Amino acid sequence: MATRSKASPERQLAEKRGRRAEAIAAWYLRLKGYGILARRFRGPIGEIDLVAKRRRTLVFVEVKAHAEDESGLDAVDAKSRARIAHAAEAWLMRYPAAAAFKLRFDVILVPSGLGWPKHLRNAFGAAGAL
């Protein structure tokens, strides 16, 4: 019987940091009038951190925790953008009525220290271009 190995301490810390950033981003969006429809949606190809809705706009959100000396946006490379776009397609297939909404891909950068999250609206398109 195979045993599952535990994640390294570094991976556990990164996971905890990511979950914290996602929680902060969700509250930040709620304060701005968005409703959170899904958290950590997993499609067959990728994952979306947050799916939010405000009025007639559906927003697929990538959340990045970052130190003050890094932009955080560097981590959303072309491969990540394509993965997010594929996961968004899977979400829309599961909820086809949502396709009637205006679609947008945002990035929220959450500082590891003090400070407000930075919300980059329409950070890339469905084709994954930044």
PyMOL commands that set and color helices and strands:
alter all, ss='L'
color gray80, all
select helices_A, chain A and resi 9-31+73-75+78-94+96-100
alter helices_A, ss='H'
color red, helices_A
select strands_A, chain A and resi 35-42+47-54+57-66+102-111+118-124
alter strands_A, ss='S'
color yellow, strands_A
deselect
rebuild
show_as cartoon
